[in-house]
Amino acid sequence: MQKTIILGVCGGIAAYKSAELARLLVKSNINVQVVMTDAAKKFITPLTFQAITNNKVLTNEHFWTTNANETMEHIHVSRNADLILIAPATANFIAKINQGICDDLLTNICAARNCNLVICPAMNTYMYMNPPNLRNIEQLKNDGVTFVGPETGDQACGETGLGRLTEPQDILIDLNRYLSNSKLKDLKILISAGATSENIDDARIITNRSSGKMGISIANEAFDLGAEVTLIKGKTEVLPHKGIKIIEANNHEEMEQNVLNEASNHDIFISVAAVSDYKADHVFQGKIKKDQNVLNLKLIKTSDILKSTKKLFPNLFCVGFAAESNNLINYAKQKLVEKNLDMIIANELQKTMGEDQAEVVILDKKQEKILPKMEKKLLANSILTEIYDRFKTNEN
């Protein structure tokens, strides 16, 4: 079902970013109803938002309508909304909301709301740090209002500090988490993702072609679904959401150490990382000179991090990934049993590595299930649903 958000725009220079925010919300299939203060119209026109959202923009003129066929906008608007988002929110607006002042359409809508309110402050750093403003924010938080930002950085006034509006893309990430089905709430999920590398000498490494897209997609989706996510990552082509705890792991040893350090604090471990299976027996100091026609490297096998983790933490729900070039199901079943996993996700190497879409087969000790080819973000959601269902079954 399509969600509806009331986007309140106040009068500040950051109002221009609200147009981009509205565009991102619409692109995410959210119905956006914009409400502007008089001051906001001095920075950006209602026509801009109307063109982006395809909805009439509400202003103070609608507050004083005398048309008998029109309902009272300040009351009925929020009745159809899933959430009210104020971005940017000025110090003046925050003070009014905290004191219950209702002197325009937007403050009245907020006062008469029956849905959640999210505020994104944007103002000069000294204005933000002004004690009355901080008291207003603290009181509103105590009243159940959610705040996103502000951020630290350069400001339009020429000063630098805390007070910048959070970037629209990051606001959207927080809203997705806020509006989503929070079925993973209260779960702590540990995820490994990306490629590790092993040194040959000071210039060369052994690594693999993993992009980390699948692991990052699962981490982001788990975060959006309310989980507390810790991501241990090697090299990746994409970055995780803000709010996810990130631990860097460049090689097998760092990955293993970090996984074992974190495992006891989590309910689920999803091992997606493409970790080096072999490393050089001897790492050369400096750079090997190209003065031989043949260079022999002795490689030694690394330990199996997932297998060790399950053995040391038998109550941890462990999920593995099996990327194979042939005999997909047989090899996946073999790993499932040998590592004593709760679940394994199998995919064909040639069709998934580095791609934006994938098809996988999910296996546990009782059944197999094919998830058809789809975007990795959608696939991540489906995988997490399968993990959650099996985790709850094991728990019971």
Secondary structure by P-SEA (a helix, b strand, c coil): cbbbbbbbbcccccccaaaaaaaaaaaaccbbbbbbcaaaaacccaaaaaaaccbbbbccccccccccccccccccccccccbbbbccccaaaaaaaaacccccaaaaaaaaccbbbbbbbbccccccccaaaaaaaaaaaaaccccccccccccccccccccccccaaaaaaaaaaaacccccccbbbbbbbbbbbbbccccbbbbccccaaaaaaaaaaaaaaccbbbbbccccccccccccbbbbbccaaaaaaaaaaccccccbbbcccccccccccccccccccccccbbbbbbbbbccaaaaaaaaccccbbbbbbbcccaaaaaaaaaaaaacccbbbbbbcccccccccbbbbbbcccbbbbbccccaaaaaaaaaaaaaaaaaaaac
